[in-house]
Amino acid sequence: MKSLLILLAICISNVSSFSVGRLYHRRQAPSVEVAACKFWSHASVQYDDKIYIYGGEGELAIDLREDKNRSENSNTSISSTENWPQFLSLDLSRNFDTDQPKLESIPVPLRGGPPDVVNATLWLDKIRSRILLYGGAFLNTSGDVDTLPQAIWGYDLIQDSWSALTTNGDTVSRASSGASAFVDDIGYYRGGQQDAHTTPGYPEPAEFKLLAGMRTFNMTSGKFDGDNSTIRVYGDPISSGYRQGVLVPIKLGGRDYLISYGGGGRRGVGLSLGNVYIYDIERQEWFEQPVAGDTPPNARGMCAVAAYASDGSSVNIYTFGGITYDNNAGRFTQSQQMWILSIPAFQWVFVDKPDTLQPHGLQDHTCHLIGTNMLVLGGRDFSQSCDSDPIKVFNVSTLKWQSTYSTFPAGYLLPYEVFALIGGDSTGKSPWGNKPFIAPTDTNSPFYNLGAPTVTPGGLPTLEPPTAEISTYRSNRDGIIAGGTIGGIAFVGLLLAAILFSRKRIKDSKSRDKGHENFHNEVFASVDPNTQPPADGIADPPPSPPSFESTRRFWSSLRRAPSSSMPSIPRRPMERRRDELSMLDTTGTMIDRDSTIKDSPYSPPWEYQRDSRHVFQGLAELPAGSMSSDEILPISRMDTNLTGSDIVLAELEPRHKRRIQEITVEPEA
């Protein structure tokens, strides 16, 4: 039997080590640092100190400086489209130069994994720590591509593994080039395009279909809503089909909104930026909102991020790049402009600052805001050479392009160009009384008559003016670190206080116990057991009634101050009931207190008066047992014959290797 148990333990050990090894290998899959020449048409999402980049097209930079066959005047790098990684990450935990970003490839299963697509979207499921991949188009241009399965894929950030999600509701169908955002556990996808590269069995490979509605996916319930209904506020023909715009989630006045603008329909049909379109998430309604200021040219394929004033009084959306269509020339032109949309003023602000680091026009890039760092990832231009800065950084406070990324940027301050138009200062304080600058025509709009009473004529609530407690929803690493530091200091202080308080309680408890021990460890003894009977020859004189004074004196004599010479006996209060109290006769026979009177030749105790001098007859060896002072019965309640002149009270628990000091109590005169 013993050998079988040993064999079983060895098997369990081997199985456990094998499982851990597999899990470790999966979670620690080797990553390879990537030298990017350029990349575009990808999707990206930020999680903690990393930005994850999926799909798209790209070119690797091949360093030629080590090639001795090249002349010194040759270019230092060329590009290669082979082996562009499908899945990447950008490390944000340390500073880097924009020409040397920390890009690493993440392995993707060759079979049974997510599709290698372009123009897809990524949503972040914060609750379950995973990234969701939806949509995208295959690069194969033959028109005969395997577009199955049609699914939403999830990447587990803890386990480093991909899986197709089980969904309910409408059947999942793939789309590409739509405007995407996520708020809490809901992913939103506005418009998009379907063709033979997205949809299986598409009838006309050379044609495509534009989607009109906004699809949603509930990350908690798994419900996919493929709504394709017309959104009338966009007007025709955009209301019938839309692609390549932006969808920016914002929070203002404690409510969530999606801001849609840019993009358009088919070639030559753009969406004017003189209006933006607001989706009220709570009411699930669309509203059109006119915008003041100079109107930017229509653009597609740009990127946008939202920065919040420190007091929550304004949200400022930074929009960079994209391509514009020139109807006269019949071609697209790439933009290098930066525009700011300030809300709730709904004012366009053009960033017109000469900057030697300003990049060339870009399209099909993505961007993220980290503190004051607006990171522009990838993008393409019409150049055939490598992009010297595949990752670009724009400071949203100073309105300057930077050559480095700082892990700990300063907090966001509104640029003068913004607060000079909307009012307030660099920290916010922009009044809402005159916002928005151009009132919407729809009186049900949440931004209608913003500075007036908080209820519209239609009875619908409007936004309330901001307070200092409004959350800014900004990524501010300084704030995070400061908060963590303060919280850590507070925790350590509370821990020290708890330790000191606990030590004080223990010390006080020991002091109290010591006092009780000195009192309860009094040793109650009797006169010498060899004491002879009284000289008058009366062996057992009849007991005399005890007086109050004699009783008091008797107990006072026993409860005297403890002697330093007395042994210390551990106190065990209330560990035994009073029924355990036993008495012994002079022969050493143990007599139970309740049965003593049964065999006594004397009268029962209630038939004669008691004398405090006659509690026990002599002293015998007491049996093992113990009681504390609070278990000792008063003399007046002892149910026993008072037959002797010797008083005996003793502890009933043996004191191992200790001697009980006997104390003589003189009888009353």
C-alpha atoms as one frame of an Amber mdcrd trajectory, in Angstrom:
protein
   0.000   0.000   0.000   2.810   2.375   0.850   4.511   1.728  -2.492   1.263
   2.462  -4.330   0.929   5.800  -2.551   4.503   6.716  -3.474   3.867   5.805
  -7.110   0.662   7.880  -7.140   2.491  10.904  -5.701   5.158  10.628  -8.397
   2.492  10.488 -11.134   0.683  13.533  -9.749   3.958  15.426  -9.555   4.783
  14.624 -13.169   1.312  15.577 -14.384   1.392  18.849 -12.445   4.797  19.792
 -13.795   3.671  18.981 -17.324   0.554  21.152 -16.999   2.470  24.050 -15.502
   5.078  23.734 -18.215   2.449  23.918 -20.934   0.742  26.894 -19.304   4.046
  28.671 -18.838   5.055  28.009 -22.413   1.756  29.354 -23.678   1.852  32.454
 -21.532   5.526  33.083 -22.196   5.365  32.602 -25.961   8.486  34.120 -27.466
   8.063  37.571 -28.955  10.326  39.147 -31.538  11.240  42.812 -31.680  10.065
  44.382 -34.910  11.827  47.084 -36.904   8.935  48.705 -38.750   9.380  50.614
 -41.959   5.713  51.592 -42.188   2.317  50.034 -41.510  -1.325  51.041 -42.094
  -4.965  49.849 -42.205  -4.532  48.158 -38.813  -6.603  48.185 -35.618  -5.255
  49.072 -32.171  -6.387  49.279 -28.547  -4.652  50.240 -25.304  -4.559  48.057
 -22.196  -2.447  49.089 -19.192   1.070  49.907 -20.364   0.739  48.394 -23.833
  -0.966  49.195 -27.104  -1.990  46.104 -29.074  -1.934  46.370 -32.870  -3.696
  43.828 -35.063  -3.755  43.160 -38.791  -3.197  45.689 -41.526  -0.410  45.932
 -44.041   3.183  46.809 -43.346   6.793  46.714 -44.361   9.767  45.703 -42.285
  12.896  47.852 -42.208  16.054  45.988 -43.219  19.212  47.596 -41.870  21.854
  47.864 -44.579  24.593  49.420 -42.509  26.042  45.979 -41.785  26.081  45.063
 -45.490  29.716  45.601 -46.525  28.822  45.394 -50.212  26.857  48.643 -49.962
  28.502  52.001 -50.466  28.526  54.573 -47.706  26.144  56.791 -49.647  23.456
  54.105 -49.873  20.237  54.360 -47.885  20.541  52.916 -44.415  17.393  50.813
 -44.799  14.991  49.387 -47.330  11.618  47.752 -46.878  10.316  44.249 -47.216
   6.638  43.253 -47.233   7.435  39.660 -46.357   6.594  38.319 -42.888   4.850
  41.415 -41.608   3.549  40.279 -38.191  -0.166  39.829 -37.725  -0.215  40.867
 -34.065   2.030  43.475 -32.359   2.414  45.304 -29.077   3.934  48.705 -28.270
   5.581  49.003 -24.863   4.549  52.185 -23.012   6.280  51.392 -19.728   9.503
  53.171 -20.688  10.584  56.190 -22.671  11.542  55.791 -26.304  12.520  57.829
 -29.335   9.937  57.963 -32.085  12.361  56.466 -34.592  13.025  53.469 -32.301
   9.738  52.404 -30.724   9.582  49.182 -28.734   7.443  47.064 -31.096   7.216
  43.328 -30.515   5.392  40.639 -32.459   2.977  38.317 -30.648   2.569  34.795
 -32.058  -0.828  33.889 -33.547  -1.901  30.277 -34.211  -1.391  29.337 -37.850
  -4.536  27.206 -37.783  -7.652  27.657 -35.728  -6.810  31.266 -34.950  -8.240
  34.666 -35.912  -8.194  35.783 -39.586  -5.409  37.922 -40.977  -7.406  40.960
 -42.115  -7.129  44.704 -42.709  -9.421  47.566 -41.649 -10.815  45.585 -38.692
 -11.630  46.917 -35.229 -10.581  46.052 -31.676 -12.726  46.459 -28.559 -11.455
  46.156 -24.992 -13.410  44.004 -22.552 -12.018  45.372 -19.296 -14.143  43.172
 -17.057 -12.799  39.932 -18.505  -9.329  41.267 -19.458  -9.560  40.443 -23.126
  -9.399  42.090 -26.541 -12.187  41.478 -29.044 -11.598  41.444 -32.792 -14.498
  42.222 -35.120 -14.700  42.603 -38.876 -11.964  43.272 -41.365 -11.290  42.282
 -44.971  -8.949  39.662 -46.398  -6.085  40.887 -48.557  -6.568  38.244 -51.247
  -7.658  40.095 -54.376  -8.756  37.111 -56.442 -12.324  37.369 -55.223 -12.222
  33.722 -54.186 -11.236  33.833 -50.522 -12.194  31.716 -47.537 -14.081  34.210
 -45.359 -15.343  31.626 -42.877 -15.900  31.498 -40.014 -17.875  34.684 -39.443
 -17.130  35.261 -35.773 -16.007  37.694 -33.108 -12.646  36.628 -31.746 -11.295
  37.174 -28.261  -7.695  37.401 -27.093  -7.287  36.538 -23.403  -4.709  38.955
 -21.991  -4.060  36.674 -19.006  -3.725  33.357 -20.838  -2.309  34.785 -24.079
  -4.701  32.726 -26.175  -7.265  33.304 -28.949 -10.756  31.830 -29.190 -13.925
  32.407 -31.212 -16.709  33.712 -28.987 -20.110  32.104 -28.670 -22.679  34.769
 -29.524 -26.451  35.083 -29.583 -28.885  37.475 -31.203 -28.291  38.208 -34.877
 -25.870  36.127 -36.909 -22.422  37.695 -36.954 -21.476  39.061 -40.374 -18.127
  40.651 -41.089 -17.678  44.266 -42.263 -14.665  46.513 -42.780 -13.778  50.242
 -42.761 -16.523  51.194 -40.306 -16.268  53.737 -37.471 -15.789  51.980 -34.148
 -15.807  52.687 -30.405 -16.578  50.946 -27.103 -18.122  52.215 -23.868 -18.086
  49.972 -20.789 -18.998  46.493 -22.082 -20.690  47.557 -25.335 -18.885  47.692
 -28.667 -20.262  50.026 -31.370 -19.666  49.798 -35.118 -21.104  52.561 -37.330
 -21.530  51.822 -41.061 -18.887  49.764 -42.828 -18.436  47.938 -46.087 -19.165
  44.384 -47.212 -17.824  42.686 -50.328 -16.271  39.439 -51.488 -13.318  39.999
 -49.112 -15.573  40.153 -46.061 -18.632  38.040 -46.827 -18.775  34.410 -48.026
 -20.633  33.865 -51.292 -20.793  37.535 -52.153 -22.335  37.638 -55.664 -20.274
  40.353 -57.292 -16.606  40.447 -56.324 -16.071  43.776 -58.094 -18.917  45.514
 -56.234 -19.431  46.374 -52.571 -22.252  47.308 -50.232 -22.207  50.133 -47.680
 -23.970  49.589 -44.355 -26.275  52.272 -43.011 -26.876  51.516 -39.338 -24.809
  50.956 -36.200 -24.077  47.455 -35.006 -23.534  46.666 -31.331 -22.077  43.804
 -29.356 -22.718  43.210 -25.656 -19.499  41.771 -24.247 -21.259  40.439 -21.144
 -24.316  38.742 -22.638 -22.695  37.933 -25.986 -25.579  39.456 -27.938 -24.758
  40.729 -31.423 -27.143  43.268 -32.960 -26.610  43.614 -36.693 -28.917  46.610
 -37.051 -28.641  48.149 -40.524 -31.509  50.596 -40.328 -31.168  54.068 -41.822
 -29.987  56.875 -39.542 -31.970  59.820 -40.877 -30.057  62.617 -39.148 -27.156
  62.117 -41.556 -29.265  62.963 -44.549 -29.081  61.357 -47.977 -27.070  59.702
 -49.353 -24.940  59.167 -46.195 -27.945  57.857 -44.287 -28.059  54.919 -46.702
 -24.391  53.941 -46.388 -21.349  55.191 -44.513 -17.646  54.315 -44.050 -14.190
  55.597 -43.003 -15.312  58.154 -40.408 -14.537  58.451 -36.685 -16.660  57.564
 -33.664 -15.341  59.128 -30.451 -16.788  58.197 -27.025 -16.996  61.083 -24.522
 -18.442  61.649 -21.056 -19.881  65.057 -20.224 -22.069  66.043 -17.307 -22.117
  62.437 -16.103 -23.576  61.070 -19.357 -22.031  59.070 -22.198 -22.127  60.065
 -25.867 -20.642  59.006 -29.181 -19.472  61.808 -31.482 -19.492  60.918 -35.177
 -18.026  62.990 -38.010 -15.881  62.700 -41.128 -15.957  59.866 -43.617 -18.651
  59.513 -46.212 -20.288  57.232 -48.727 -19.051  56.253 -52.134 -16.172  58.058
 -53.776 -16.855  61.748 -54.041 -19.640  61.677 -51.441 -18.175  63.124 -48.253
 -19.752  64.140 -44.977 -19.433  67.857 -44.291 -17.664  68.742 -41.067 -19.924
  71.742 -40.589 -22.041  69.306 -38.527 -21.245  66.492 -36.147 -23.613  63.744
 -35.084 -24.287  62.808 -31.474 -25.510  59.455 -30.232 -27.032  59.644 -26.751
 -26.238  56.219 -25.306 -28.767  56.455 -22.483 -31.654  57.426 -24.759 -30.332
  55.505 -27.796 -31.068  58.429 -30.122 -29.132  60.362 -32.759 -28.943  64.164
 -32.949 -27.373  66.558 -35.419 -25.243  69.390 -34.017 -23.863  72.347 -36.030
 -20.273  73.419 -35.298 -18.918  76.990 -35.141 -15.611  78.234 -36.512 -13.746
  77.498 -39.698 -14.858  74.188 -41.139 -12.154  71.589 -41.853 -12.220  69.881
 -45.230 -13.954  66.530 -45.339 -11.544  63.715 -44.616 -11.555  59.928 -44.413
  -9.206  57.582 -42.677  -8.142  60.039 -39.954  -7.792  59.359 -36.223  -9.084
  61.180 -33.128  -8.612  61.249 -29.321 -10.452  63.108 -26.537  -8.725  65.203
 -23.828 -10.643  66.517 -20.791 -10.280  69.796 -18.920  -9.273  69.135 -15.326
 -12.637  70.378 -14.029 -14.660  68.520 -16.670 -16.034  71.720 -18.198 -14.930
  70.823 -21.721 -13.939  67.861 -23.862 -11.480  68.591 -26.669 -11.231  66.097
 -29.521  -7.964  66.189 -31.503  -8.229  64.984 -35.115  -5.198  64.345 -37.304
  -4.625  63.477 -40.962  -6.806  61.532 -43.335  -7.372  61.947 -47.044  -9.562
  64.505 -48.739 -11.124  64.126 -52.144 -10.647  66.872 -54.696 -13.707  66.783
 -56.933 -12.092  69.094 -59.469  -8.930  67.032 -59.760 -10.734  63.747 -59.280
  -8.210  62.425 -56.797  -7.450  62.131 -53.102  -4.943  64.290 -51.234  -3.438
  63.269 -47.895  -3.814  65.746 -45.045  -1.255  66.723 -42.406  -3.581  69.052
 -40.488  -4.493  68.921 -36.808  -7.948  70.146 -35.770  -9.574  70.401 -32.323
 -13.312  70.053 -31.728 -14.182  71.636 -28.361 -17.400  70.414 -26.683 -19.899
  71.650 -25.453 -19.077  74.862 -27.321 -18.900  72.780 -30.532 -16.151  74.993
 -31.878 -13.534  73.965 -34.436  -9.969  75.132 -33.676  -7.231  74.794 -36.306
  -3.720  74.123 -35.004  -1.632  76.399 -37.193   1.853  76.282 -35.702   5.007
  75.878 -37.788   6.740  72.714 -36.612   9.836  71.099 -38.081   8.750  67.712
 -36.678   5.298  67.817 -38.235   4.829  64.637 -40.288   3.706  64.445 -43.864
   0.113  63.707 -44.667  -1.078  60.306 -43.456  -4.102  58.066 -43.851  -5.334
  54.803 -42.300  -3.460  55.321 -39.024  -4.678  55.034 -35.418  -3.980  57.172
 -32.356  -4.172  57.009 -28.549  -3.858  59.565 -25.753  -1.491  58.826 -22.847
  -1.462  61.830 -20.518  -0.534  64.680 -22.842   1.038  62.332 -25.405  -1.069
  61.802 -28.506   0.538  58.753 -30.117  -0.027  58.375 -33.854   0.585  54.769
 -34.900   1.537  53.944 -38.450  -0.259  55.422 -41.431   0.786  55.648 -45.061
   1.654  58.371 -47.488   2.487  58.387 -51.185   6.204  58.004 -50.505   8.001
  54.771 -51.378  10.661  55.166 -48.686  10.479  54.064 -45.070   8.893  56.298
 -42.472  11.695  57.436 -40.194   9.197  57.732 -37.314   6.658  54.879 -37.485
   5.311  56.120 -34.136   4.740  59.870 -33.770   4.028  61.888 -30.624   2.045
  65.131 -30.401   1.758  67.127 -27.163  -1.895  68.127 -26.802  -1.067  70.902
 -24.306   1.789  72.644 -26.093   0.502  71.739 -29.595   4.004  70.624 -30.571
   5.295  67.445 -32.201   7.952  65.608 -30.184  10.785  63.259 -31.011  10.440
  61.272 -27.770   7.707  59.571 -25.777   7.668  60.263 -22.027   6.301  57.635
 -19.691   5.370  60.297 -17.115   3.890  63.260 -18.984   2.478  66.344 -17.282
  -1.252  66.745 -16.750  -3.402  68.123 -19.537  -3.765  71.902 -19.797  -5.990
  73.552 -22.369  -3.973  75.378 -25.025  -4.431  79.117 -25.293  -5.823  78.652
 -28.802  -8.725  76.726 -27.285  -9.682  78.595 -24.092  -9.287  81.951 -25.849
 -12.340  80.936 -27.915 -14.454  78.971 -25.445 -13.632  80.984 -22.288 -12.022
  79.974 -19.011  -8.354  79.201 -18.626  -5.901  76.341 -19.056  -7.545  74.303
 -16.278 -11.051  74.685 -17.661 -13.634  76.977 -16.034 -15.401  77.441 -19.346
 -18.951  78.672 -18.609 -21.875  76.775 -20.113 -24.304  79.677 -20.188 -23.661
  80.444 -23.864 -23.009  76.865 -25.029 -23.184  75.556 -27.645 -22.293  78.536
 -29.799 -24.792  77.388 -32.431 -27.948  75.900 -30.996 -29.226  72.640 -32.486
 -32.512  72.741 -34.342 -33.827  69.722 -32.465 -35.175  70.906 -29.118 -34.887
  67.344 -27.776 -31.134  67.407 -28.164 -29.262  67.021 -24.860 -27.208  70.075
 -25.888 -30.182  72.291 -26.632 -30.207  75.430 -24.455 -27.449  73.947 -22.333
 -27.035  76.827 -19.894 -30.791  77.128 -19.217 -32.920  75.092 -16.765 -32.165
  71.384 -16.789 -35.483  70.303 -18.361 -36.406  70.929 -21.965 -39.919  71.870
 -23.141 -40.347  68.254 -24.178 -39.671  67.089 -20.614 -36.310  65.470 -21.427
 -33.345  66.122 -19.140 -30.405  68.154 -20.394 -26.858  68.306 -19.157 -26.093
  69.929 -15.837 -23.181  72.356 -15.426 -19.937  70.627 -14.472 -18.570  70.432
 -10.975 -15.110  69.733  -9.698 -16.157  66.136  -8.993 -16.839  65.299 -12.644
 -14.535  62.515 -13.752 -12.107  63.535 -16.461 -11.526  60.035 -17.852  -7.971
  60.912 -18.779  -4.979  58.615 -18.892  -2.640  60.383 -16.478   0.207  58.249
 -15.266   1.328  60.972 -12.813  -2.086  60.866 -11.173  -2.064  57.088 -11.057
   1.395  56.931  -9.506   0.658  59.753  -7.043  -2.571  58.087  -6.015  -0.834
  54.747  -5.606   1.931  56.342  -3.532  -0.501  58.141  -1.241  -2.582  55.004
  -0.892   0.515  52.959  -0.048   1.641  55.460   2.596  -1.835  55.506   4.105
  -1.928  51.701   4.177   1.470  51.491   5.893   0.353  54.100   8.436  -2.829
  52.179   9.203  -0.843  48.956   9.499   1.615  50.507  11.978  -1.242  51.992
  13.983  -2.942  48.595  14.106   0.281  46.915  15.265   0.868  49.503  18.012
  -2.748  49.261  19.152  -2.553  45.470  19.213   0.674  45.548  21.243  -0.875
  47.984  23.698  -3.918  45.743  24.131  -1.695  42.719  24.708   0.351  44.655
  27.259  -2.758  45.858  29.093  -4.206  42.364  29.006  -1.049  40.920  30.519
  -1.133  43.548  33.256  -4.746  42.711  34.081  -4.043  38.989  34.019  -1.108
  39.458  36.334  -3.287  41.294  38.826  -5.983  38.642  38.626  -3.383  35.919
  38.924  -2.047  37.407  42.143  -5.540  37.524  43.545  -6.920  34.236  42.314
  -3.750  32.339  43.040  -4.191  32.856  46.721  -3.634  29.535  48.428  -6.349
  28.801  50.877  -5.047  26.389  53.538  -6.134  25.264  56.998  -4.623  24.731
  60.346  -2.326  21.827  60.938  -4.252  18.562  60.325  -2.633  17.084  63.402
  -4.281  19.618  65.696  -5.828  17.862  68.694  -9.435  18.200  69.823 -10.250
  20.831  72.404  -8.884  20.270  75.885 -12.297  20.180  77.445 -12.711  16.694
  76.143 -15.605  17.514  73.958 -14.793  15.759  70.754 -17.505  17.364  68.747
 -19.121  20.267  70.447 -22.443  21.285  69.015 -22.041  24.003  66.466 -22.892
  27.516  67.443 -24.654  29.928  65.106 -22.212  32.008  63.073 -22.331  35.744
  63.415 -21.951  38.226  60.590 -18.766  39.615  62.087 -17.151  36.189  62.445
 -17.971  35.326  58.839 -16.546  38.620  57.605 -13.375  38.165  59.614 -12.989
  34.609  58.345 -13.162  35.577  54.644 -11.034  38.645  55.223  -8.329  36.484
  56.715  -8.366  34.257  53.649  -8.392  37.081  51.101  -5.296  38.741  52.424
  -2.651  40.221  50.171  -0.691  37.530  48.326   2.657  36.591  49.647   5.700
  36.796  47.410   6.741  33.396  48.690   3.558  31.733  47.527   3.796  29.716
  44.335   2.112  31.094  41.232  -0.806  28.890  40.268  -2.347  29.408  36.830
  -5.878  30.641  37.017  -8.568  28.618  35.298 -11.796  30.486  35.990 -15.130
  28.804  35.444 -13.539  25.741  33.890 -15.502  23.481  36.156 -18.856  23.812
  37.705 -19.449  24.133  41.380 -20.809  20.618  41.339 -17.208  19.444  41.095
 -16.525  20.727  44.595 -15.742  17.782  46.818 -14.924  17.366  50.458 -12.899
  14.811  52.347 -13.322  13.376  55.753 -10.390  12.829  58.032  -9.778   9.395
  56.615  -9.240  10.757  53.176 -12.519   9.455  51.781 -13.937  11.801  49.141
 -17.420  12.950  49.961 -19.580  14.720  47.439 -21.110  17.864  48.848 -24.614
  16.882  47.801 -24.437  13.460  49.359 -22.475  14.227  52.545 -25.420  14.615
  54.790 -26.898  11.265  53.820 -24.292   9.283  55.803 -23.671  11.820  58.534
 -24.540  10.909  62.164 -25.330  14.472  62.796 -28.423  16.368  62.012 -28.908
  17.905  58.603 -27.437  21.365  58.273 -30.854  23.009  58.168 -31.679  21.571
  61.591 -28.882  23.188  63.515 -26.999  26.413  63.453 -23.588  26.603  61.928
 -20.346  27.787  63.338 -17.681  29.316  61.124 -15.073  27.434  63.110 -16.421
  24.090  61.986 -16.276  23.906  58.238 -14.393  20.648  57.752 -13.230  18.060
  60.122  -9.511  18.190  59.871  -7.528  18.158  56.679  -6.953  15.288  54.319
  -5.268  15.004  51.007  -7.495  16.702  48.494  -8.203  15.030  45.115  -7.205
  16.373  41.700  -9.436  19.177  40.477  -9.400  22.871  40.358 -11.515  25.916
  40.772 -10.947  29.614  40.869 -11.999  31.985  43.563 -15.216  32.821  41.811
 -16.183  29.132  42.091 -15.719  28.937  45.870 -19.026  28.689  47.660 -19.693
  31.031  50.548 -19.716  29.373  53.973 -23.338  30.130  54.498 -24.254  28.010
  51.451 -22.094  24.921  52.056 -24.243  21.837  52.357 -22.153  19.757  54.798
 -21.868  18.921  58.427 -19.684  21.277  60.372 -17.973  18.715  62.534 -14.555
  20.045  63.322 -12.751  23.056  64.543 -10.359  23.048  61.673 -11.190  25.132
  58.585 -10.122  23.651  55.263 -10.467  25.286  51.829  -8.200  24.230  49.056
  -7.856  24.224  45.277  -9.015  21.009  43.699  -6.552  20.912  40.782  -3.112
  19.496  41.412  -0.273  21.910  41.184   2.407  19.803  39.624   5.727  19.884
  41.395   4.554  22.743  43.554   3.905  22.852  47.248   0.878  24.447  48.827
   1.791  26.679  51.662  -0.480  26.064  54.567  -1.949  28.932  56.466  -3.330
  28.652  59.947  -6.461  30.492  60.844  -7.004  30.898  64.543 -10.454  29.977
  65.820 -12.523  32.710  67.249 -12.268  33.246  70.942
